[in-house]
Amino acid sequence: MLEKADWASLIPHAGAMCLLDAVLVWDQQGIHAISESHARADHPLRSTLGLHAVHLAEYGAQAMAVHGGLLARSKGAQAARAGRLVSLRDVQLHVEYVDLSDGRLDVHAECLYADDGGAQYTFRIEHRDSVLATGRAAVIHPAD
């Protein structure tokens, strides 16, 4: 398991907006991260109604960023390239709001394609073995 301190410097998200807590497993193809931030009263994406499920796409995107950073570091890079989320496709939300009950979110992301210009991933967010959201996301790496 990789704690947040092991990878937080590899992504642009900081403070309360760094939504993931740890990485359980990762390899060349994908990542399984966990988070309990969804239950925080001070969650930066929470409205007065709660944490809307659409924000689970941000959990998927952050898992993508962590995965890209870990891959870059494994290839000798000192820092991951900046990325911009440019597309969400086939997003399916199985709940309207995220349950605040105890238990972690399991955040899975699988790389479909990656090169120097960007990457495409699928993501899946689960809570207690129930799928909350799935989708595909694309990120580009702007020219320096």
C-alpha positions as CSV (number, residue, x, y, z in Angstrom):
1,M,0.0,0.0,0.0
2,L,1.2,3.5,-0.8
3,E,0.1,6.2,1.6
4,K,-0.7,9.7,0.3
5,A,2.7,11.0,1.3
6,D,4.2,8.5,-1.2
7,W,2.5,10.0,-4.3
8,A,0.8,13.3,-3.4
9,S,3.7,15.3,-4.9
10,L,3.0,13.6,-8.3
11,I,-0.4,15.3,-8.8
12,P,-1.6,18.9,-8.8
13,H,-4.4,18.3,-6.3
14,A,-3.6,19.5,-2.8
15,G,-5.2,20.0,0.5
16,A,-8.9,19.1,0.8
17,M,-9.0,18.7,-3.0
18,C,-6.7,15.7,-2.9
19,L,-9.5,13.3,-2.5
20,L,-7.7,9.9,-2.4
21,D,-6.2,8.5,0.8
22,A,-4.0,5.7,-0.4
23,V,-3.2,3.4,-3.3
24,L,-3.8,-0.3,-2.5
25,V,-2.4,-1.7,-5.8
26,W,-1.1,-0.4,-9.1
27,D,0.6,-1.8,-12.2
28,Q,1.2,-0.8,-15.8
29,Q,-2.5,-1.1,-16.6
30,G,-4.3,0.3,-13.7
31,I,-4.7,1.4,-10.1
32,H,-6.9,0.7,-7.1
33,A,-7.1,3.6,-4.7
34,I,-9.2,4.1,-1.6
35,S,-10.8,7.2,0.0
36,E,-12.9,8.1,3.0
37,S,-13.1,11.7,2.1
38,H,-16.7,11.4,0.8
39,A,-17.8,11.4,4.5
40,R,-16.0,14.6,5.5
41,A,-18.3,17.5,6.4
42,D,-15.8,19.9,4.9
43,H,-15.6,18.1,1.5
44,P,-14.9,20.8,-1.1
45,L,-17.4,19.5,-3.6
46,R,-20.3,19.0,-1.1
47,S,-23.4,21.1,-1.4
48,T,-26.1,21.6,1.2
49,L,-27.8,18.6,-0.3
50,G,-24.7,16.4,0.0
51,L,-22.0,15.0,-2.3
52,H,-23.6,14.5,-5.7
53,A,-22.6,11.4,-7.5
54,V,-21.4,13.4,-10.5
55,H,-18.4,14.3,-8.4
56,L,-17.3,10.7,-8.3
57,A,-15.8,11.4,-11.8
58,E,-13.3,13.6,-10.0
59,Y,-12.3,10.6,-7.9
60,G,-11.7,8.6,-11.1
61,A,-9.8,11.5,-12.6
62,Q,-7.5,11.8,-9.6
63,A,-6.9,8.0,-9.7
64,M,-5.8,8.5,-13.3
65,A,-3.5,11.3,-12.3
66,V,-1.9,9.3,-9.5
67,H,-1.5,6.3,-11.9
68,G,0.1,8.5,-14.5
69,G,2.5,10.0,-11.9
70,L,3.5,6.6,-10.6
71,L,4.1,5.4,-14.1
72,A,6.2,8.4,-14.9
73,R,8.2,8.0,-11.7
74,S,8.8,4.3,-12.4
75,K,10.4,5.4,-15.7
76,G,12.7,7.9,-14.0
77,A,10.7,11.1,-14.3
78,Q,11.0,13.5,-11.3
79,A,7.5,14.8,-11.8
80,A,4.5,13.9,-13.9
81,R,3.5,16.1,-16.7
82,A,0.5,18.3,-16.2
83,G,-2.7,17.0,-17.6
84,R,-6.1,18.5,-18.4
85,L,-9.3,16.5,-18.2
86,V,-10.9,17.0,-21.6
87,S,-13.6,14.4,-21.9
88,L,-16.0,12.2,-19.9
89,R,-17.9,9.5,-21.7
90,D,-20.4,6.8,-20.9
91,V,-20.7,8.0,-17.3
92,Q,-23.2,6.0,-15.4
93,L,-24.3,7.1,-12.0
94,H,-26.0,4.4,-10.0
95,V,-26.9,6.8,-7.1
96,E,-27.8,10.4,-6.9
97,Y,-25.9,11.3,-3.8
98,V,-23.0,9.5,-2.1
99,D,-23.9,7.7,1.1
100,L,-22.1,9.2,4.1
101,S,-22.1,5.9,6.0
102,D,-18.9,4.3,7.2
103,G,-16.8,2.6,4.7
104,R,-14.3,3.6,2.1
105,L,-14.7,4.3,-1.5
106,D,-12.8,1.9,-3.8
107,V,-11.6,3.8,-6.8
108,H,-10.5,1.8,-9.8
109,A,-9.0,3.2,-13.0
110,E,-7.7,1.2,-16.0
111,C,-5.6,2.7,-18.7
112,L,-7.0,2.1,-22.2
113,Y,-4.4,4.2,-24.1
114,A,-1.5,6.5,-23.2
115,D,1.2,8.3,-25.1
116,D,3.1,11.6,-24.7
117,G,0.0,13.6,-25.7
118,G,-2.5,12.2,-23.2
119,A,-4.4,9.1,-22.0
120,Q,-7.7,7.5,-21.9
121,Y,-9.0,5.5,-18.9
122,T,-12.1,3.7,-17.6
123,F,-13.0,4.3,-14.0
124,R,-15.3,2.6,-11.5
125,I,-16.1,3.8,-8.0
126,E,-17.5,1.3,-5.5
127,H,-18.8,1.5,-1.9
128,R,-19.2,-1.7,0.1
129,D,-19.1,-3.8,-3.1
130,S,-21.8,-1.7,-4.8
131,V,-20.9,0.2,-7.9
132,L,-21.7,3.9,-7.6
133,A,-20.3,5.3,-10.8
134,T,-18.5,4.2,-14.0
135,G,-17.2,5.9,-17.1
136,R,-14.4,6.8,-19.4
137,A,-12.2,9.8,-19.2
138,A,-9.6,11.4,-21.4
139,V,-6.7,13.7,-20.4
140,I,-4.3,15.7,-22.6
141,H,-0.8,16.8,-21.7
142,P,-0.5,20.4,-23.1
143,A,2.8,21.2,-24.8
144,D,5.2,22.8,-22.4
